[in-house]
Amino acid sequence: MGQCPLLDECLFFNKILKNTPAAVEMMKTIYCLGDYQTCARYMVTEALCREAVPEDMFPIQKERAEEIITADR
């Protein structure tokens, strides 16, 4: 565990949820500062690339991440 290496450049937290601090802090604690390998955005980035991550993908959408990863292979 530890901090996600992609946190500083994560569009989801730094752009999309920029104006919702309560939601951001809760999800950051769970995904970015905890078990970041379970973050759907991280999963797609690691398997494919950052550009393959849909802008509207939430960290909790693991099934969606798996579909994207599988479809690309």
C-alpha positions as CSV (number, residue, x, y, z in Angstrom):
1,M,0.0,0.0,0.0
2,G,1.0,3.6,0.2
3,Q,0.3,6.6,-1.9
4,C,-0.7,6.1,-5.5
5,P,2.2,7.1,-7.9
6,L,-0.4,8.6,-10.3
7,L,-2.1,10.9,-7.7
8,D,-0.5,14.1,-8.7
9,E,-1.5,13.7,-12.3
10,C,-4.9,12.1,-11.8
11,L,-7.5,14.0,-13.8
12,F,-10.4,12.6,-11.8
13,F,-9.3,14.2,-8.5
14,N,-7.5,17.2,-9.9
15,K,-10.0,18.2,-12.5
16,I,-13.4,16.4,-12.4
17,L,-13.9,16.4,-8.6
18,K,-12.0,19.5,-8.0
19,N,-14.9,21.4,-6.5
20,T,-16.3,18.6,-4.3
21,P,-13.8,18.4,-1.4
22,A,-15.8,16.1,0.9
23,A,-16.2,13.4,-1.8
24,V,-12.6,13.9,-2.9
25,E,-11.1,13.4,0.5
26,M,-13.1,10.3,1.2
27,M,-12.1,8.6,-2.1
28,K,-8.5,9.8,-1.8
29,T,-8.2,8.2,1.6
30,I,-9.6,4.9,0.3
31,Y,-7.9,4.7,-3.1
32,C,-5.1,7.1,-3.4
33,L,-3.6,6.9,0.1
34,G,-4.6,3.3,0.7
35,D,-5.1,0.3,-1.6
36,Y,-4.5,2.2,-4.8
37,Q,-4.1,-1.0,-6.9
38,T,-7.9,-1.5,-6.6
39,C,-8.7,1.9,-8.2
40,A,-10.3,1.3,-11.6
41,R,-8.5,4.3,-13.0
42,Y,-5.1,2.9,-11.8
43,M,-6.0,-0.5,-13.2
44,V,-6.6,0.8,-16.7
45,T,-3.6,3.0,-16.7
46,E,-1.3,0.2,-15.6
47,A,-2.7,-2.3,-18.1
48,L,-3.1,0.0,-21.1
49,C,-2.2,3.7,-20.7
50,R,-3.5,6.9,-19.1
51,E,-5.2,7.9,-22.3
52,A,-7.4,4.7,-22.2
53,V,-9.0,5.8,-18.9
54,P,-12.4,7.4,-19.6
55,E,-12.6,10.9,-18.0
56,D,-15.8,10.0,-16.2
57,M,-14.6,6.7,-14.7
58,F,-14.8,6.5,-10.9
59,P,-12.2,4.7,-8.8
60,I,-14.9,2.2,-7.7
61,Q,-15.8,1.1,-11.2
62,K,-13.6,-2.1,-11.3
63,E,-16.0,-4.0,-13.6
64,R,-15.8,-1.2,-16.1
65,A,-12.0,-1.2,-15.9
66,E,-11.9,-4.9,-16.5
67,E,-14.2,-4.5,-19.6
68,I,-11.9,-1.8,-21.0
69,I,-8.8,-3.8,-20.4
70,T,-10.3,-7.0,-21.9
71,A,-11.7,-5.2,-24.9
72,D,-8.3,-3.8,-25.8
73,R,-6.5,-7.2,-25.8
